[in-house]
Amino acid sequence: MAKPLSLPRWADVGGEITVPSSGKQDIGWIAEKPARQYFNWWMNLVYQWLVYLSNGSFEGASSFNSTLSVAGVLTASLGITMGANQHVTISGTGRFKHGNFVRVLTLEPMHGDFTSWSKNAVTGSLTSTAASSIRFRVTGFDTGVRIRSIAVGVHGDGFVNADANLNIFDSNDVAVSTMSGSVAAVAAYPIGTNINITGIDTTFGTNSFVLHVNPDATGLIVHSITVTYDRP
């Protein structure tokens, strides 16, 4: 059944309206000639309720005892709470998505990569002492998590170019993809400078991720690796 094109508008800009007493509302009509003011009250109240329901915006607690179908997008501004032992089912090729999350990785280079880098014992930052790359494994994420982007936080004390590559390997350690970001040489990178690798959109499974940071001179300081991810 299609939605009606108009509402049963009644006595909404005037007219005589009298709210029946509680006792009258209890017993309703009897052998009498109903007052027009009562009819106006009743029909106007029905109209107001239909306007409220027509807008599709409910206030206060509402409950449904059966299946609720929504043809458009369902937005829950305060969240959705499922009953005990209940779940959300996505049919077809639909996806259940969280918003983006952010994780800052520990600066632990792969074995053997400290040769041309020094580590600050206080801050944990790493400084290049030569034009030599350093590698980090991107690990610690559950299967099914999707990496969206990586930001390598850097600063420096001299003219040094730097780029970063994210290499993705399959289960046989064969490289299947490489994504890159770079930052141009400046006299001194301020704190807050990032080498950004965006558009990754690759999900953790049997593959592995290795991040390379590549300066072309001494003086590049790496102080953080931030991963933005979600679960598609």
SEPA-12811 format. One record per residue (C-alpha): residue number from 1; residue in three letters; x, y, z. Coordinates in Angstrom, 3 decimals. Last residue first. Layout:
N
resi,resn,x,y,z
NUM,ALA,X,Y,Z
...
END
This chain:
232
resi,resn,x,y,z
232,PRO,35.455,-3.761,6.522
231,ARG,37.394,-3.475,9.807
230,ASP,39.208,-0.164,10.095
229,TYR,42.732,1.184,10.001
228,THR,44.911,4.275,10.477
227,VAL,48.507,3.383,11.308
226,THR,50.841,5.845,13.026
225,ILE,54.619,5.381,12.937
224,SER,56.496,7.714,15.283
223,HIS,59.793,9.492,16.018
222,VAL,61.880,9.064,12.892
221,ILE,64.782,11.540,12.831
220,LEU,66.504,12.285,9.525
219,GLY,69.970,13.715,10.157
218,THR,72.192,11.841,7.721
217,ALA,71.518,11.693,4.020
216,ASP,69.217,10.269,1.345
215,PRO,66.612,9.044,3.843
214,ASN,64.614,5.845,3.141
213,VAL,61.940,4.552,5.518
212,HIS,60.808,1.032,4.571
211,LEU,57.574,-0.447,5.971
210,VAL,57.054,-4.211,5.726
209,PHE,53.554,-5.703,5.588
208,SER,52.655,-9.399,5.557
207,ASN,49.996,-11.400,3.731
206,THR,48.106,-14.394,5.140
205,GLY,45.229,-12.142,6.182
204,PHE,45.391,-8.433,6.953
203,THR,43.300,-6.313,4.606
202,THR,44.604,-3.778,2.108
201,ASP,43.023,-0.326,1.632
200,ILE,46.399,1.391,1.013
199,GLY,45.046,4.698,-0.334
198,THR,47.526,6.774,1.664
197,ILE,51.211,6.672,2.569
196,ASN,52.076,9.869,4.384
195,ILE,55.561,11.016,5.364
194,ASN,54.679,13.264,8.273
193,THR,55.938,16.545,9.687
192,GLY,54.514,17.233,13.154
191,ILE,57.791,18.260,14.756
190,PRO,59.439,20.686,12.357
189,TYR,61.607,19.409,9.508
188,ALA,64.740,21.501,9.377
187,ALA,66.449,23.073,6.381
186,VAL,63.974,21.392,4.048
185,ALA,64.268,18.382,1.783
184,ALA,61.042,17.047,0.315
183,VAL,58.786,14.484,2.005
182,SER,57.724,11.215,0.416
181,GLY,55.009,8.577,0.222
180,SER,54.929,5.147,-1.383
179,MET,52.834,2.041,-1.908
178,THR,54.204,-1.342,-3.037
177,SER,52.241,-4.440,-3.999
176,VAL,52.522,-8.199,-4.479
175,ALA,56.015,-8.903,-3.138
174,VAL,56.529,-12.663,-2.843
173,ASP,57.038,-13.830,0.726
172,ASN,55.211,-17.107,0.028
171,SER,52.223,-16.016,2.160
170,ASP,51.926,-12.838,0.088
169,PHE,54.059,-9.739,0.579
168,ILE,53.055,-6.086,0.874
167,ASN,55.769,-3.445,0.697
166,LEU,55.039,-0.060,2.252
165,ASN,57.509,2.497,0.999
164,ALA,58.693,5.637,2.736
163,ASP,60.508,8.672,1.383
162,ALA,63.134,11.037,2.638
161,ASN,65.068,14.015,1.406
160,VAL,67.662,15.539,3.697
159,PHE,68.824,19.104,4.165
158,GLY,69.588,19.340,7.870
157,ASP,68.290,19.019,11.429
156,GLY,65.371,16.686,11.033
155,HIS,61.808,15.778,11.862
154,VAL,59.750,12.697,11.135
153,GLY,56.364,11.103,11.895
152,VAL,55.649,8.244,9.495
151,ALA,51.939,8.314,8.653
150,ILE,50.309,5.102,7.417
149,SER,46.954,4.791,5.652
148,ARG,43.826,2.643,5.304
147,ILE,44.992,-0.680,6.749
146,ARG,42.172,-3.224,6.811
145,VAL,41.621,-5.565,9.767
144,GLY,40.333,-8.961,8.649
143,THR,42.939,-10.963,10.544
142,ASP,43.818,-9.125,13.735
141,PHE,46.562,-6.499,13.845
140,GLY,49.835,-6.834,15.790
139,THR,52.172,-6.362,12.844
138,VAL,53.613,-3.702,10.543
137,ARG,57.223,-4.893,10.272
136,PHE,59.703,-2.030,10.284
135,ARG,62.613,-1.389,7.936
134,ILE,65.412,1.186,7.883
133,SER,66.968,2.677,4.784
132,SER,70.517,4.004,4.548
131,ALA,71.831,7.417,3.570
130,ALA,73.970,7.612,6.700
129,THR,73.690,8.399,10.410
128,SER,69.880,8.258,10.341
127,THR,68.226,9.080,13.658
126,LEU,65.724,6.853,15.515
125,SER,63.366,8.049,18.250
124,GLY,63.057,6.082,21.518
123,THR,62.605,9.305,23.496
122,VAL,65.125,8.680,26.274
121,ALA,67.581,6.148,24.820
120,ASN,67.664,7.951,21.480
119,LYS,68.400,5.284,18.889
118,SER,71.122,5.553,16.241
117,TRP,70.779,4.512,12.617
116,SER,73.280,3.303,10.010
115,THR,73.865,-0.225,11.344
114,PHE,70.543,-0.466,13.233
113,ASP,68.828,-2.401,10.420
112,GLY,70.237,-5.823,11.312
111,HIS,67.013,-7.252,12.754
110,MET,63.884,-5.351,11.744
109,PRO,63.379,-1.981,13.377
108,GLU,61.342,-1.635,16.594
107,LEU,59.692,1.783,16.814
106,THR,56.521,0.729,18.628
105,LEU,53.461,1.359,16.498
104,VAL,50.898,4.121,17.061
103,ARG,47.368,2.854,16.429
102,VAL,44.415,4.757,14.967
101,PHE,40.880,3.529,14.367
100,ASN,38.545,4.407,11.507
99,GLY,34.820,3.815,11.796
98,HIS,33.490,0.303,12.019
97,LYS,32.053,-1.473,9.034
96,PHE,29.631,-4.369,8.571
95,ARG,29.719,-5.200,4.878
94,GLY,27.047,-6.148,2.354
93,THR,27.862,-8.719,-0.331
92,GLY,24.699,-10.736,0.228
91,SER,23.280,-10.577,3.734
90,ILE,24.626,-8.832,6.845
89,THR,23.424,-10.345,10.130
88,VAL,23.766,-8.442,13.421
87,HIS,23.804,-10.556,16.571
86,GLN,21.852,-11.712,19.609
85,ASN,23.231,-13.572,22.628
84,ALA,21.802,-10.966,25.041
83,GLY,19.950,-8.197,23.204
82,MET,21.768,-5.895,20.811
81,THR,22.573,-2.267,21.621
80,ILE,22.770,0.227,18.756
79,GLY,24.556,3.577,18.985
78,LEU,23.660,7.116,20.079
77,SER,23.278,8.652,16.598
76,ALA,21.700,5.513,15.135
75,THR,21.325,6.056,11.381
74,LEU,19.477,3.504,9.245
73,VAL,19.877,4.232,5.536
72,GLY,16.835,3.717,3.324
71,ALA,14.367,0.843,2.861
70,VAL,14.073,0.113,6.589
69,SER,12.203,-3.046,7.571
68,LEU,11.378,-3.759,11.217
67,THR,10.663,-7.391,12.044
66,SER,8.398,-7.987,15.023
65,ASN,7.658,-6.773,18.545
64,PHE,8.708,-3.154,17.948
63,SER,9.630,-0.796,20.775
62,SER,9.898,2.960,21.174
61,ALA,11.606,4.930,23.948
60,GLY,11.455,8.714,23.674
59,GLU,10.881,10.684,20.505
58,PHE,10.219,9.078,17.138
57,SER,11.005,10.742,13.805
56,GLY,9.241,9.153,10.831
55,ASN,7.674,12.448,9.763
54,SER,4.441,10.622,8.971
53,LEU,4.201,9.298,12.519
52,TYR,4.184,12.819,14.011
51,VAL,1.798,14.140,11.357
50,LEU,-0.469,11.147,12.020
49,TRP,-0.453,11.904,15.732
48,GLN,-1.369,15.554,15.143
47,TYR,-4.236,14.545,12.826
46,VAL,-5.631,12.104,15.377
45,LEU,-5.504,14.900,17.963
44,ASN,-7.326,17.257,15.593
43,MET,-10.034,14.651,14.956
42,TRP,-10.573,14.056,18.690
41,TRP,-10.548,17.716,19.735
40,ASN,-12.808,18.736,16.839
39,PHE,-15.241,15.975,17.741
38,TYR,-15.259,17.157,21.367
37,GLN,-15.868,20.768,20.310
36,ARG,-18.730,19.594,18.069
35,ALA,-20.535,18.240,21.132
34,PRO,-21.960,14.760,20.750
33,LYS,-25.789,14.484,20.696
32,GLU,-26.517,11.868,23.318
31,ALA,-27.250,8.225,23.989
30,ILE,-23.697,7.452,25.149
29,TRP,-20.381,8.403,23.609
28,GLY,-17.140,7.613,25.398
27,ILE,-17.158,6.060,28.885
26,ASP,-13.588,6.719,30.032
25,GLN,-13.011,9.810,27.858
24,LYS,-16.023,11.368,29.526
23,GLY,-14.607,10.625,32.959
22,SER,-11.234,12.098,31.978
21,SER,-12.991,15.258,30.921
20,PRO,-13.322,16.012,27.246
19,VAL,-10.776,18.412,25.743
18,THR,-12.607,21.256,24.064
17,ILE,-11.726,22.494,20.608
16,GLU,-13.618,25.215,18.770
15,GLY,-12.001,26.080,15.494
14,GLY,-8.586,27.536,14.732
13,VAL,-5.614,26.841,12.512
12,ASP,-5.222,23.080,13.065
11,ALA,-8.913,22.228,13.109
10,TRP,-8.455,19.128,10.924
9,ARG,-5.756,17.928,8.540
8,PRO,-6.313,14.344,7.399
7,LEU,-2.798,14.158,5.859
6,SER,-2.097,14.110,2.125
5,LEU,-0.339,11.965,-0.475
4,PRO,-1.174,8.666,1.179
3,LYS,1.779,6.203,1.474
2,ALA,1.418,3.378,-1.003
1,MET,0.000,0.000,0.000
END
